[in-house]
Amino acid sequence: MLFELPIHYFQDVLLKYDIPEHLRGVENTEQQRRADLALLDNELKKHSSSLEEKISSGVIWRRGFPGMILDVRRIDHSSYVEIITRPIHPHRADLAYKKDRTLPRNAFPLTVNALLENAENNFVLGIRGGLVESEKIAIIPGGHADYTNPVIESTLETFRSEFKEELGYEFDGEVFPLCVFTNRDTNGINVFYRTKTKLGFPEILENWKSAKDRGEHNSLFRASYQTIRQLAETGKTIVEGRECETTPFLQDCFNLISE
């Protein structure tokens, strides 16, 4: 990877946008998706492949992924981090996720996540649902940074949006920037926060039950600092009587917390 990472000390992560020529002046999300998908197909054909081939082989696989997401082009760092991004169709993130090497440059999708501590001084983790890393231990909230209109100017805005969508209420606590580093699951770049909410676990659980993106997690559970250390060391722990594992990237996150 071409970026100088990890970055540990910063006040904020600001987002700047490099809009490619084929998307300039296009504000409708579906038109953006069609324009970038057509360009991707042409790029693949120049390298003896196609969208049809990538879909049929399973390299492009997350067919219901909505909207446009952000590809990291450059990272500048002083007292704050400035990430220069470009909007891309999520199928480009599939190529990166599967480590496909057809194109000269794959995307580096930008993700944002935050380890949540509740009012009782426990951490709140989830068990993934859906098609991506299903049944594995995950940090909640977290996800790809979306390209929106109007555009967001900080990854804190992405965090707050993901928090509301995945946990069902407006974030009410403190946020501590921790690290910008490589996301080994997506083969992209991640901004990692530690956060503390004013709610206890029963209240968090009740809000989560009505969250817009509740389906991304099958369940939530409380984790002690010792559990975080175990996940950092082994990538596994016992949840409700069964052994569960996490992903390589999330093990990196747990290591950052347990250092």
KEKE-3310 file (N, C-alpha, C; in steps of 0.2 Angstrom, whole numbers, plus 5000, padded with zeros to 4 digits):
npx = (5004:5002:5002:5007:5006:5003:4993:4993:4991:4980:4968:4956:4948:4948:4938:4942:4937:4940:4933:4930:4931:4920:4910:4907:4896:4886:4873:4863:4861:4859:4862:4875:4880:4877:4886:4899:4899:4898:4911:4919:4917:4922:4935:4939:4937:4947:4958:4956:4944:4928:4913:4903:4910:4917:4906:4900:4910:4910:4918:4914:4901:4893:4878:4868:4872:4870:4870:4885:4902:4918:4934:4950:4963:4974:4983:4985:4995:4995:4992:4980:4971:4970:4960:4960:4948:4939:4923:4916:4909:4901:4905:4918:4924:4922:4931:4943:4941:4941:4954:4957:4967:4965:4964:4976:4976:4968:4953:4955:4945:4936:4933:4925:4925:4920:4924:4913:4909:4899:4888:4891:4904:4907:4912:4903:4899:4896:4887:4890:4878:4869:4877:4891:4905:4897:4891:4903:4912:4910:4915:4904:4897:4901:4907:4907:4912:4901:4897:4889:4876:4872:4890:4899:4910:4919:4925:4919:4906:4902:4904:4894:4882:4883:4882:4868:4861:4865:4863:4852:4849:4853:4870:4876:4887:4905:4919:4934:4948:4958:4966:4972:4973:4977:4964:4962:4952:4945:4954:4957:4957:4955:4947:4948:4939:4937:4923:4911:4896:4881:4872:4866:4868:4856:4847:4854:4852:4838:4836:4843:4835:4826:4833:4838:4847:4848:4849:4862:4868:4867:4865:4869:4882:4889:4906:4920:4936:4945:4940:4942:4956:4958:4952:4961:4973:4970:4960:4948:4934:4922:4905:4890:4890:4896:4911:4917:4924:4934:4938:4953:4956:4948:4953:4965:4960:4956:4968:4974:4966:4970:4983)
npy = (4994:5011:5022:5031:5024:5017:5031:5039:5051:5063:5077:5077:5070:5076:5077:5078:5080:5073:5074:5064:5066:5060:5060:5073:5086:5077:5073:5065:5050:5037:5039:5042:5030:5022:5028:5026:5013:5009:5014:5006:4994:4996:4998:4986:4978:4982:4976:4963:4957:4958:4966:4956:4944:4945:4946:4933:4925:4927:4937:4950:4953:4958:4962:4970:4982:4998:5015:5026:5025:5029:5031:5031:5042:5050:5054:5066:5073:5082:5092:5087:5075:5074:5067:5063:5059:5049:5047:5031:5017:5004:4991:4991:4991:4978:4971:4975:4969:4956:4955:4956:4957:4962:4976:4990:4998:4995:5000:5009:5007:5018:5016:5017:5015:5012:5008:5005:5010:5007:5015:5008:5004:4993:4986:4986:4974:4966:4952:4947:4949:4945:4945:4947:4942:4934:4929:4932:4940:4958:4975:4988:5004:5003:5004:5007:5023:5034:5042:5057:5069:5084:5084:5075:5082:5077:5062:5060:5063:5053:5043:5046:5045:5031:5026:5030:5023:5009:5007:5014:5026:5043:5048:5051:5054:5054:5055:5048:5050:5037:5030:5030:5018:5003:4993:4977:4968:4974:4978:4992:5008:5013:5023:5024:5025:5028:5027:5033:5030:5037:5028:5013:4995:4988:4998:5002:4990:4990:5001:4997:4987:4993:4999:5005:4998:4986:4972:4970:4965:4950:4949:4958:4960:4961:4966:4963:4972:4962:4952:4960:4960:4946:4944:4952:4945:4931:4931:4925:4921:4916:4917:4918:4904:4898:4896:4910:4919:4933:4945:4947:4961:4967:4961:4968:4980:4978:4975:4988:4994:4987:4989)
npz = (5000:4996:5006:5020:5034:5050:5057:5072:5080:5080:5077:5070:5056:5040:5025:5008:4991:4975:4961:4947:4929:4922:4932:4935:4938:4939:4949:4953:4962:4956:4943:4944:4948:4937:4928:4933:4933:4920:4916:4923:4917:4904:4908:4913:4901:4893:4899:4896:4902:4910:4917:4917:4917:4930:4938:4936:4940:4954:4959:4959:4970:4980:4977:4981:4986:4990:4983:4982:4986:4995:4988:4993:4988:4992:5007:5018:5032:5047:5060:5059:5050:5032:5020:5004:4993:4981:4973:4970:4962:4971:4967:4963:4976:4979:4970:4976:4989:4986:4981:4968:4953:4941:4936:4934:4946:4960:4970:4986:4998:5009:5026:5042:5059:5076:5093:5105:5121:5135:5148:5159:5159:5151:5135:5120:5108:5092:5084:5068:5055:5039:5023:5024:5032:5040:5056:5063:5076:5078:5078:5083:5080:5062:5045:5027:5020:5014:4998:4998:4995:5001:5002:5015:5027:5036:5044:5056:5054:5046:5056:5065:5057:5054:5067:5071:5061:5064:5077:5081:5088:5091:5093:5109:5117:5121:5109:5104:5094:5087:5077:5060:5048:5039:5032:5034:5030:5020:5011:5011:5018:5035:5047:5064:5080:5097:5108:5120:5127:5135:5139:5147:5144:5143:5138:5126:5119:5117:5109:5098:5093:5085:5075:5059:5051:5058:5053:5050:5061:5070:5084:5100:5112:5129:5132:5142:5147:5147:5138:5126:5126:5124:5112:5104:5106:5101:5092:5095:5106:5119:5117:5123:5126:5115:5104:5096:5082:5076:5063:5053:5052:5062:5073:5073:5076:5090:5095:5095:5105:5116:5118)
capx = (5000:5006:5000:5011:5001:4997:4993:4990:4990:4977:4962:4951:4950:4944:4938:4942:4935:4943:4928:4933:4927:4914:4905:4906:4889:4880:4871:4858:4865:4858:4866:4882:4881:4878:4891:4905:4899:4900:4918:4923:4916:4927:4942:4940:4938:4954:4962:4954:4939:4922:4909:4899:4915:4918:4900:4899:4915:4909:4923:4909:4896:4888:4874:4863:4876:4867:4874:4892:4906:4924:4940:4956:4968:4980:4982:4990:4994:4998:4988:4974:4972:4966:4960:4958:4944:4935:4917:4916:4903:4904:4908:4926:4926:4922:4937:4948:4940:4943:4961:4957:4972:4964:4966:4982:4975:4961:4951:4956:4939:4937:4929:4925:4922:4921:4923:4908:4909:4893:4889:4893:4911:4908:4911:4897:4901:4890:4889:4888:4873:4870:4882:4898:4908:4892:4892:4909:4912:4912:4914:4898:4896:4906:4905:4910:4910:4896:4897:4883:4875:4879:4896:4901:4917:4923:4923:4915:4899:4901:4903:4887:4877:4883:4879:4861:4858:4866:4861:4845:4848:4858:4875:4875:4893:4911:4922:4941:4951:4963:4971:4970:4977:4975:4959:4964:4947:4942:4960:4956:4959:4950:4947:4946:4938:4934:4918:4908:4889:4878:4867:4868:4867:4848:4844:4857:4849:4832:4836:4846:4830:4822:4838:4837:4852:4848:4850:4869:4871:4861:4865:4874:4884:4894:4913:4925:4942:4949:4938:4945:4963:4958:4951:4967:4978:4969:4955:4942:4931:4916:4899:4884:4892:4900:4916:4916:4930:4933:4941:4960:4956:4945:4958:4970:4957:4956:4975:4975:4963:4973:4990)
capy = (5000:5017:5027:5031:5022:5020:5038:5038:5057:5068:5080:5076:5068:5080:5074:5082:5076:5073:5071:5062:5069:5056:5061:5080:5088:5072:5073:5059:5044:5031:5041:5041:5023:5019:5031:5023:5006:5009:5015:5000:4989:4998:4997:4978:4975:4984:4971:4956:4955:4962:4965:4950:4939:4946:4944:4926:4921:4928:4942:4955:4948:4961:4965:4975:4987:5004:5021:5027:5025:5033:5028:5035:5043:5052:5055:5071:5073:5087:5091:5084:5071:5076:5062:5065:5054:5049:5043:5025:5012:4998:4985:4992:4988:4970:4969:4976:4964:4949:4955:4955:4961:4964:4983:4992:5001:4994:5005:5008:5009:5021:5013:5021:5011:5015:5004:5008:5008:5009:5019:5003:5003:4988:4987:4983:4971:4963:4946:4950:4945:4947:4941:4949:4939:4932:4925:4934:4946:4964:4981:4992:5004:5003:5003:5011:5030:5035:5048:5060:5076:5087:5079:5076:5085:5074:5056:5060:5063:5046:5039:5048:5042:5024:5025:5030:5017:5003:5007:5016:5032:5048:5047:5055:5054:5056:5052:5049:5048:5033:5028:5029:5012:4998:4988:4971:4964:4977:4980:4999:5012:5014:5028:5021:5029:5025:5031:5031:5032:5038:5023:5006:4990:4987:5004:5001:4984:4991:5005:4993:4982:4996:5002:5004:4993:4980:4966:4969:4961:4946:4951:4962:4957:4965:4963:4966:4973:4955:4950:4963:4957:4939:4945:4954:4939:4925:4932:4921:4921:4913:4921:4914:4897:4895:4900:4915:4922:4939:4945:4950:4969:4969:4959:4974:4986:4975:4976:4995:4996:4983:4991)
capz = (5000:4995:5011:5026:5039:5053:5059:5078:5083:5076:5080:5066:5049:5035:5018:5002:4985:4968:4957:4941:4924:4920:4937:4936:4936:4940:4956:4955:4964:4951:4937:4946:4948:4930:4924:4935:4932:4913:4915:4926:4912:4899:4910:4913:4894:4891:4902:4894:4906:4909:4923:4917:4919:4937:4942:4935:4944:4961:4962:4961:4973:4984:4972:4984:4990:4988:4984:4980:4992:4994:4987:4995:4983:4995:5014:5021:5039:5051:5067:5058:5044:5027:5015:4997:4991:4975:4973:4966:4962:4976:4964:4964:4982:4978:4967:4981:4994:4983:4979:4961:4951:4934:4934:4937:4952:4963:4975:4993:5001:5015:5031:5048:5064:5083:5098:5109:5128:5138:5154:5164:5158:5147:5128:5116:5102:5089:5080:5061:5051:5032:5019:5024:5038:5045:5063:5066:5081:5075:5081:5081:5073:5057:5038:5021:5020:5008:4995:4999:4992:5000:5004:5022:5027:5041:5045:5062:5051:5044:5062:5068:5053:5055:5074:5071:5057:5066:5084:5082:5091:5090:5097:5115:5121:5119:5104:5104:5088:5089:5072:5053:5047:5034:5034:5030:5027:5013:5008:5010:5023:5040:5053:5070:5085:5103:5110:5126:5127:5142:5140:5149:5139:5141:5134:5119:5116:5116:5103:5092:5090:5080:5071:5052:5049:5063:5050:5049:5066:5073:5091:5103:5118:5133:5133:5146:5144:5146:5132:5121:5126:5121:5104:5101:5106:5098:5088:5097:5113:5120:5117:5125:5127:5109:5102:5090:5080:5073:5057:5054:5053:5068:5077:5073:5081:5097:5097:5096:5111:5122:5119)
cpx = (5004:5006:5005:5007:5005:4998:4990:4988:4987:4971:4956:4953:4945:4944:4938:4940:4938:4938:4931:4928:4921:4908:4903:4900:4884:4879:4866:4862:4865:4862:4873:4884:4882:4884:4898:4905:4901:4908:4922:4922:4921:4934:4944:4941:4945:4959:4959:4949:4933:4918:4905:4904:4916:4912:4899:4904:4915:4914:4919:4903:4891:4883:4869:4866:4874:4872:4881:4896:4913:4930:4946:4961:4974:4978:4987:4989:4998:4995:4982:4975:4967:4966:4957:4954:4941:4929:4918:4910:4906:4907:4916:4928:4926:4928:4943:4947:4942:4951:4962:4963:4972:4966:4972:4982:4968:4960:4954:4950:4940:4932:4930:4922:4924:4920:4919:4909:4903:4894:4891:4900:4912:4909:4906:4900:4895:4892:4886:4882:4874:4875:4889:4900:4902:4894:4899:4908:4914:4911:4908:4898:4902:4904:4909:4908:4907:4898:4890:4882:4870:4884:4897:4909:4922:4921:4919:4908:4898:4900:4896:4882:4877:4880:4872:4858:4859:4863:4854:4844:4854:4863:4875:4881:4899:4915:4930:4944:4957:4968:4968:4975:4974:4969:4960:4959:4945:4948:4960:4959:4953:4952:4944:4945:4936:4929:4915:4901:4886:4873:4870:4866:4860:4845:4847:4853:4842:4831:4838:4840:4826:4827:4837:4841:4853:4851:4858:4872:4865:4860:4870:4876:4889:4900:4917:4932:4946:4947:4941:4952:4963:4957:4958:4973:4977:4964:4948:4940:4925:4910:4893:4885:4895:4906:4915:4923:4928:4937:4948:4960:4953:4949:4964:4967:4957:4963:4977:4972:4967:4980:4991)
cpy = (5006:5023:5026:5030:5017:5027:5038:5045:5062:5071:5078:5073:5071:5076:5079:5077:5078:5070:5070:5065:5066:5057:5069:5082:5083:5071:5068:5053:5038:5033:5040:5034:5020:5022:5028:5016:5005:5010:5009:4995:4990:4996:4990:4975:4977:4979:4964:4953:4959:4961:4959:4944:4939:4944:4936:4922:4922:4934:4948:4951:4952:4965:4970:4981:4994:5010:5021:5027:5029:5029:5033:5036:5046:5054:5060:5072:5078:5087:5088:5080:5073:5070:5064:5059:5055:5045:5037:5021:5006:4992:4985:4990:4981:4968:4970:4971:4957:4949:4954:4959:4962:4971:4985:4995:4999:5000:5004:5011:5012:5018:5017:5016:5014:5009:5007:5005:5011:5013:5014:5001:4996:4990:4983:4981:4968:4956:4948:4945:4947:4942:4942:4947:4937:4928:4927:4940:4952:4970:4985:4999:5004:5002:5008:5018:5031:5042:5051:5067:5079:5083:5081:5078:5082:5067:5055:5060:5056:5042:5040:5045:5034:5022:5025:5024:5010:5002:5010:5022:5037:5048:5053:5056:5057:5052:5054:5046:5043:5032:5028:5023:5008:4994:4982:4967:4967:4979:4988:5002:5013:5019:5025:5025:5025:5029:5028:5034:5033:5033:5017:5001:4989:4992:5003:4996:4986:4996:5001:4989:4986:5000:5000:4999:4987:4974:4965:4965:4957:4947:4955:4959:4962:4962:4967:4968:4967:4952:4953:4961:4950:4940:4947:4949:4933:4926:4928:4923:4918:4918:4917:4906:4894:4900:4904:4918:4929:4939:4948:4957:4970:4966:4965:4979:4984:4976:4983:4997:4993:4985:4995)
cpz = (5000:5001:5017:5032:5044:5056:5066:5081:5079:5079:5077:5059:5044:5028:5013:4996:4978:4964:4950:4935:4922:4926:4938:4934:4937:4947:4958:4956:4959:4945:4938:4946:4941:4926:4926:4933:4924:4912:4918:4921:4907:4901:4911:4906:4891:4893:4901:4899:4905:4916:4923:4919:4927:4941:4942:4939:4951:4963:4963:4963:4977:4980:4974:4987:4987:4987:4981:4986:4990:4993:4989:4990:4986:5002:5016:5028:5042:5058:5066:5051:5038:5022:5009:4994:4984:4975:4968:4967:4967:4973:4963:4970:4982:4975:4972:4987:4992:4981:4972:4958:4943:4932:4937:4944:4955:4968:4982:4997:5008:5020:5037:5053:5071:5088:5103:5117:5131:5145:5160:5163:5155:5139:5125:5109:5099:5086:5073:5059:5043:5029:5020:5031:5043:5051:5066:5071:5077:5080:5078:5084:5068:5050:5033:5022:5014:5005:4995:4996:4997:5003:5011:5022:5032:5042:5052:5060:5049:5050:5065:5064:5054:5062:5074:5067:5060:5074:5086:5086:5090:5095:5103:5119:5119:5113:5104:5098:5090:5083:5065:5051:5041:5036:5030:5027:5020:5009:5006:5016:5029:5045:5059:5076:5091:5106:5116:5126:5134:5143:5143:5143:5138:5137:5127:5116:5113:5110:5097:5089:5085:5075:5063:5049:5054:5060:5049:5055:5069:5080:5094:5109:5122:5133:5138:5143:5143:5140:5126:5120:5123:5114:5101:5101:5101:5092:5089:5104:5113:5121:5118:5124:5121:5108:5096:5089:5077:5066:5058:5055:5060:5074:5078:5077:5088:5099:5099:5103:5117:5123:5125)
residu = (MET:LEU:PHE:GLU:LEU:PRO:ILE:HIS:TYR:PHE:GLN:ASP:VAL:LEU:LEU:LYS:TYR:ASP:ILE:PRO:GLU:HIS:LEU:ARG:GLY:VAL:GLU:ASN:THR:GLU:GLN:GLN:ARG:ARG:ALA:ASP:LEU:ALA:LEU:LEU:ASP:ASN:GLU:LEU:LYS:LYS:HIS:SER:SER:SER:LEU:GLU:GLU:LYS:ILE:SER:SER:GLY:VAL:ILE:TRP:ARG:ARG:GLY:PHE:PRO:GLY:MET:ILE:LEU:ASP:VAL:ARG:ARG:ILE:ASP:HIS:SER:SER:TYR:VAL:GLU:ILE:ILE:THR:ARG:PRO:ILE:HIS:PRO:HIS:ARG:ALA:ASP:LEU:ALA:TYR:LYS:LYS:ASP:ARG:THR:LEU:PRO:ARG:ASN:ALA:PHE:PRO:LEU:THR:VAL:ASN:ALA:LEU:LEU:GLU:ASN:ALA:GLU:ASN:ASN:PHE:VAL:LEU:GLY:ILE:ARG:GLY:GLY:LEU:VAL:GLU:SER:GLU:LYS:ILE:ALA:ILE:ILE:PRO:GLY:GLY:HIS:ALA:ASP:TYR:THR:ASN:PRO:VAL:ILE:GLU:SER:THR:LEU:GLU:THR:PHE:ARG:SER:GLU:PHE:LYS:GLU:GLU:LEU:GLY:TYR:GLU:PHE:ASP:GLY:GLU:VAL:PHE:PRO:LEU:CYS:VAL:PHE:THR:ASN:ARG:ASP:THR:ASN:GLY:ILE:ASN:VAL:PHE:TYR:ARG:THR:LYS:THR:LYS:LEU:GLY:PHE:PRO:GLU:ILE:LEU:GLU:ASN:TRP:LYS:SER:ALA:LYS:ASP:ARG:GLY:GLU:HIS:ASN:SER:LEU:PHE:ARG:ALA:SER:TYR:GLN:THR:ILE:ARG:GLN:LEU:ALA:GLU:THR:GLY:LYS:THR:ILE:VAL:GLU:GLY:ARG:GLU:CYS:GLU:THR:THR:PRO:PHE:LEU:GLN:ASP:CYS:PHE:ASN:LEU:ILE:SER:GLU)
# end
